[in-house]
Amino acid sequence: MSVINIQEKLNLFSDRWSPKKIGELNGQQILLAKIKGEFVFHNHENEDELFMVLKGQLLLELRDEIITLNEGEFYIVPKGVDHKPIAKEEVHLLLFEPLSTKHTGNVMADITVETYESI
């Protein structure tokens, strides 16, 4: 294991909505993502998902409310809860989720990623 510099990892990619794996621990994966625009409503039936904003402002639209996350804040979407990430400007995210978590849950979309690239 070596020290991981998050900013150096973010500098390695520019594509959006395609999380990159930067580590694993105890059955969890640590991902970085750059996003802009709207994702699709989806849920993860058996897994919680942590969204931490490193840069920008993220809106997490749930069916009954919108959660606003600013830089340095995080929110855990409980398993089974429908959510749709929205970024009006580019947002950089750190995500923690179980290895079994599918990118868009059971929803297949043009932006669905089957396997995360490790960087």
Backbone hydrogen bonds in HBPLUS format (Angstrom, degrees):
<---DONOR---> <-ACCEPTOR-->    atom                        ^
c    i                          cat <-CA-CA->   ^        H-A-AA   ^      H-
h    n   atom  resd res      DA  || num        DHA   H-A  angle D-A-AA Bond
n    s   type  num  typ     dist DA aas  dist angle  dist       angle   num
A0009-LYS N   A0005-ASN O   3.08 MM   4  6.40 155.7  2.14 152.6 159.8     1
A0010-LEU N   A0006-ILE O   2.90 MM   4  6.20 157.7  1.94 153.2 159.6     2
A0011-ASN N   A0007-GLN O   2.99 MM   4  6.22 144.1  2.12 145.2 154.6     3
A0012-LEU N   A0009-LYS O   3.04 MM   3  5.32 156.4  2.10 107.9 115.4     4
A0013-PHE N   A0010-LEU O   3.48 MM   3  6.08 172.0  2.48 114.8 116.9     5
A0017-TRP N   A0034-LYS O   2.86 MM  17  6.20 147.5  1.97 153.9 164.5     6
A0020-LYS N   A0032-LEU O   2.76 MM  12  5.24 160.1  1.80 154.2 160.7     7
A0032-LEU N   A0020-LYS O   2.84 MM  12  5.24 152.5  1.92 145.1 153.7     8
A0021-LYS N   A0117-GLU O   2.77 MM  96  5.96 152.7  1.84 144.5 151.9     9
A0119-ILE N   A0021-LYS O   2.98 MM  98  6.18 159.4  2.02 159.3 162.0    10
A0022-ILE N   A0030-ILE O   2.83 MM   8  5.72 170.8  1.84 159.8 163.0    11
A0030-ILE N   A0023-GLY O   2.82 MM   7  5.06 165.7  1.84 144.7 142.7    12
A0025-LEU N   A0028-GLN O   2.91 MM   3  5.17 153.9  1.98 137.8 145.6    13
A0028-GLN N   A0025-LEU O   2.75 MM   3  5.17 152.2  1.83 119.3 129.1    14
A0099-LEU N   A0027-GLY O   2.96 MM  72  5.80 156.0  2.01 145.8 144.0    15
A0029-GLN N   A0097-GLU O   2.72 MM  68  5.59 168.5  1.73 164.9 165.6    16
A0097-GLU N   A0029-GLN O   3.22 MM  68  5.59 154.4  2.29 148.1 155.5    17
A0031-LEU N   A0095-LEU O   2.86 MM  64  4.92 166.6  1.88 146.8 151.0    18
A0095-LEU N   A0031-LEU O   2.81 MM  64  4.92 164.3  1.83 140.9 145.3    19
A0033-ALA N   A0093-LEU O   3.04 MM  60  5.12 150.2  2.13 137.2 140.4    20
A0093-LEU N   A0033-ALA O   2.80 MM  60  5.12 164.9  1.82 153.8 157.9    21
A0035-ILE N   A0091-VAL O   2.90 MM  56  5.31 159.4  1.95 151.1 157.9    22
A0091-VAL N   A0035-ILE O   2.86 MM  56  5.31 157.2  1.91 152.6 160.1    23
A0037-GLY N   A0087-ALA O   2.68 MM  50  5.04 173.5  1.69 146.4 146.7    24
A0087-ALA N   A0037-GLY O   2.81 MM  50  5.04 161.7  1.84 145.1 151.5    25
A0039-PHE N   A0085-PRO O   3.00 MM  46  5.52 157.9  2.05 173.8 172.4    26
A0042-HIS N   A0083-HIS O   3.08 MM  41  5.65 149.9  2.18 138.3 145.3    27
A0083-HIS N   A0042-HIS O   2.84 MM  41  5.65 154.1  1.91 154.6 160.6    28
A0080-GLY N   A0044-HIS O   2.82 MM  36  5.36 152.2  1.90 122.4 128.4    29
A0049-GLU N   A0077-VAL O   3.00 MM  28  5.22 152.1  2.08 141.6 150.4    30
A0077-VAL N   A0049-GLU O   2.79 MM  28  5.22 158.1  1.84 162.1 156.8    31
A0050-LEU N   A0096-PHE O   2.97 MM  46  5.07 177.3  1.97 158.4 158.9    32
A0096-PHE N   A0050-LEU O   3.19 MM  46  5.07 151.2  2.28 129.1 137.2    33
A0051-PHE N   A0075-TYR O   2.95 MM  24  5.47 169.6  1.96 159.4 161.4    34
A0075-TYR N   A0051-PHE O   2.95 MM  24  5.47 146.9  2.06 145.9 156.1    35
A0052-MET N   A0094-LEU O   2.88 MM  42  5.06 148.1  1.98 153.3 161.6    36
A0094-LEU N   A0052-MET O   2.86 MM  42  5.06 155.9  1.91 147.3 155.0    37
A0053-VAL N   A0073-GLU O   2.95 MM  20  5.78 163.4  1.98 173.4 170.4    38
A0072-GLY N   A0053-VAL O   2.79 MM  19  5.66 163.1  1.82 158.9 156.9    39
A0054-LEU N   A0092-HIS O   2.83 MM  38  5.34 165.7  1.85 151.8 154.2    40
A0055-LYS N   A0092-HIS O   3.35 MM  37  4.96 152.9  2.42 133.3 131.4    41
A0092-HIS N   A0055-LYS O   3.01 MM  37  4.96 156.7  2.07 132.3 139.0    42
A0058-LEU N   A0069-LEU O   2.86 MM  11  5.08 154.1  1.92 150.5 156.3    43
A0069-LEU N   A0058-LEU O   2.80 MM  11  5.08 169.2  1.81 160.8 163.4    44
A0059-LEU N   A0086-ILE O   2.89 MM  27  4.99 172.7  1.90 159.0 159.1    45
A0086-ILE N   A0059-LEU O   2.74 MM  27  4.99 144.4  1.87 156.1 162.3    46
A0060-LEU N   A0067-ILE O   2.79 MM   7  5.00 166.8  1.81 152.3 157.0    47
A0067-ILE N   A0060-LEU O   2.93 MM   7  5.00 170.0  1.94 140.5 140.7    48
A0061-GLU N   A0084-LYS O   2.94 MM  23  5.01 164.9  1.96 142.4 137.9    49
A0084-LYS N   A0061-GLU O   2.84 MM  23  5.01 137.4  2.02 136.9 149.5    50
A0062-LEU N   A0065-GLU O   2.76 MM   3  5.24 164.4  1.78 169.9 174.3    51
A0073-GLU N   A0070-ASN O   2.98 MM   3  5.61 148.0  2.08 149.6 149.1    52
A0081-VAL N   A0078-PRO O   3.18 MM   3  5.82 157.7  2.23 142.4 142.1    53
A0101-THR N   A0098-PRO O   3.02 MM   3  5.56 168.3  2.03 120.5 124.3    54
A0105-GLY N   A0102-LYS O   3.13 MM   3  4.89 172.0  2.14 109.4 109.4    55
A0107-VAL N   A0104-THR O   2.96 MM   3  5.45 154.8  2.02 141.8 142.5    56
A0112-THR N   A0109-ALA O   3.05 MM   3  5.24 167.5  2.07 111.9 115.7    57
